[in-house]
Amino acid sequence: MTRTTTVRAVLAAAVLLVSVLITLTMSPRLGLDLQGGTRMVLQAEDSDTAKADRESTDRTLEVLRRRIDSLGVTEPTLTRSGEDRIIVELPDVQDPRKAAEVIGKTAQLTFHAVRGPGGPAAEGGKGLTLPDEQGRELALGPAALSGAGVKEASASFDAQQGAGWTVSLDFHKDAGRDWARLTGEAACHPVQDERRRVAIVLDQRVISSPQVSPAVSCGTGLPSGSTQITGSFSADEARELALLIEGGALPVPVEIVEQRTVGPTLGAAAIDASARAALIGAAATALFITVVYRLFGALAAVALGAYGVISYAALVGLGVTLTLPGLAGFVLAIGMAVDANVLVFERAREEYAGRPGRSLRSSLTAGFKGAWSAVADSNVTTLIAAGLLFFLGSGPVKGFGVTLAIGVLASMFSALVIARALTEIAARSRFVADFRGVNGIAIPGRVRTWLTRRDPQPMRFPRRWLTVSALLIAVAVAGIVVRGVNFGVEFTGGRLVEYSTSRPVDVETARSALAGAGFGDAEVTTAGGGDISVRTGDLDNDDEHALRAALATEGGETTKVRDELIGPSLGDELRRNALVALAIAVLVQLGYLAIRFRWTFAVASVGALVHDVIILIGAFAWLGRTVDGIFLAALLTVIGYSVNDSVVVFDRVRELWAKARRKPLAEVANRAVLQTVPRTVNTGMGALFILTALAVLGGDSLEDFALALLIGIVVGTYSSVMTAVPAALLLEATSKVPPPARTRAPRAGKGAGRRDPHDNGARV
């Protein structure tokens, strides 16, 4: 083995060993749908400044969502119940009492000037008297600014000043001026004077009252970014305070009126069925790639298995909460991770067939080198989207960004390190190099052979393909307008009804009974004491009687325990943040592709992405399927897949155009499309095997998820070729930018001209 191959093999073995250790020693965090969790009901109460109505309760819900995200609890469910209640469901919470304590705090943070020790409050009766950290009474002036002016809060350990754990604050612009004015006025008093102190009050309790440093002059004050709250905090207390300040104050106080454990929304039968479907689909994908690429395909299948172990270990190690759609997306990523291997193998086939006498090893090396730019660009665009969804989104959108980023990085490591090390070791064998039917690279493949024999010209009339795409969009828009989008309870809210049955009923049995009565979209969980909780959309009294009767067929005498109207769990702010994150991600991808390729290619790629989104939503509208949180995860996956596909095609167009700058672009694009079709077909087949298995065997819980991805991947595969490329051809007709410059061929290295013992006469 060469030194580089040895390094890859050692690195792959080390990463795999660590991943296996994590997998065997750490347990995953499971979501509500897989293992249940803690449910709390919060009652909003009137305050001196706000009334606990629907509007203030919705604002309180969004503040609570930010706090829960800061606590590290991912995939929580928060819904408004009635006018002034909030239902919080937290998966895999280790300490419910601690979570309840943090969630329930009002977090009213204010900053006050200190008027003096004890005695009456500020002049005119304004202000208050509170004990400081040592219990001594302080007379405080009115609040100079509130926690709403804090831009960022973070906990840190101050070893240099010996202050221990502190909380650093950064204010918004206007609040920063108020803070400078407050500390500037305090600095006008002598050192050690009580009036030189500034009191920081949280929920009517002084948490810190430091003196302004002697270095600060009168009237100048402290700048925004240099403020620290000290108070002998422990690490946990400092972090808790930082997240409370960053999350914001609750508009109204809340009281926890109920707290109990709830069961999973999916029964064991549904989880087992989904697991079987995932295993069958992954096995079919591995078998397919082995049949197509023979020995090298089998080695790629081994690398895909390693990818599964590595990405799962990363999810477990980072504490990501795993839900059933998340696990299905994780399994789908295994099918999509085959893409990099397919790109390399198809490129190696081209190199082997295009240069008679070339060795297997040099063809494989050229395949990895030639596919690198397409692999890098397609994965970078996906990582951009994942990063922005994580930093700008919240709730399930943030969780999806983490899962997507882990999948991308693990798939690149699998293809470019593990698969490459295995194939390079195999390629050194004379038996593998000499027998074409064994290695899988020396045979052209059926799709490539058929295309070479027929030589179709799909890009001769680009307007025809754009007309077809326009008609598909028109049909989709018609479905959205005529049939309407059937939003699920996460978007619209609905009704939460809880029943007590005389006989125990498990979740799967209850769901089957409700589906048979026409309530297939209902979300079913078991509550404390064996009660059955049903969450569904709009439900009138007649429907509620039918629902109760359906449960009674399995549970005997059924009594209604609770009946409440609930708001959407995917609230306005979460949806707005998701749309903003997605829009920014698309714009950043557009800019990246314009820099790496051409503005025409970038616009065409984004146009194909929009085309796929509209058609997928339109298809669900025509089919009357529910658009819910699971659909949202599928839609985000399709967006990443669409951009990935378009980048691969345009990478080949750019490469061929740089080599033949005088040829018509339509001819170059036609050749690029034909060269990338084998890769597109083989990658799509890998994903379709898994999705078909999930749709057929995964049960009702994953049927819509698999259907959305099936439609999205088929449409995305079509649009990356028949929408993006024709659109780029028409845009290039109006562009005056010259063709891309020809890239210089790499210079021969030290080994140029050396004899390869397995080369059969060829030079490397």
ABEGO torsion letter per residue (X at the ends): XBAAAAAAAAAAAAAAAAAAAAAAABBBBBBAAAAEEBBBBBBBBBBAABBBBAAAAAAAAAAAAAAAAAAGBBGBBBBBBEAABBBBBBBGBABAAAAAAAAABAGBBBBBBBAEBEEBBBBGGBEBBBBBAAGBBBBBBBBABBAAABABBBBBBBAAAGAEBBBBBBBBAAAAAAAAAAAAAAAABBBGBAAABBBBBBGGBBABBBBBBAABBBGAEBBAAABBBBGGBBAAAAAAAAAAAAAEBBABBBBBABBBBBBBABBAAAAAAAAAAAAAAAAAAAAAAAAAAEAAAAAAAAAAAAAAAAAAAAAAAAGBBBBAAAAAAAAAAAAAAAAAAAAAAAAAAAAAAABBGBBAAAAAAAAAAAAAAAAAAAAAAAAAAAAAAAAABBEAAAAAAAAAAAAAAAAAAAAAAAAAAAAAAAAABAAAAABAAAAGAABAEAAAAAAAAAGBBAAABAAAAAAAAAAAAAAAAAAAAAAEBBBBAAAAEEBBBBBBBABBBBAAAAAAAAAAAGBAABBBBBBBGGBBBBBBBBBBAAAAAAAAAAAAAAAEBBBBABBBBBBBABBAAAAAAAAAAAAAAAAAAAAAAAAABBAAAAAAAAAAAAAAAAAAAAAAAAAGBBBBAAAAAAAAAAAAAAAAAAAAAAAAAAAAAAABAABBAAAAAAAAAAAAAAAAAAAAAAAAAAAAAAAAAAEAAAAAAAAAAAAAAAAAAAAAAAAAAAAAAAAAAABABBBBBBBBBBBBBAABGBBBAAAGGBBX
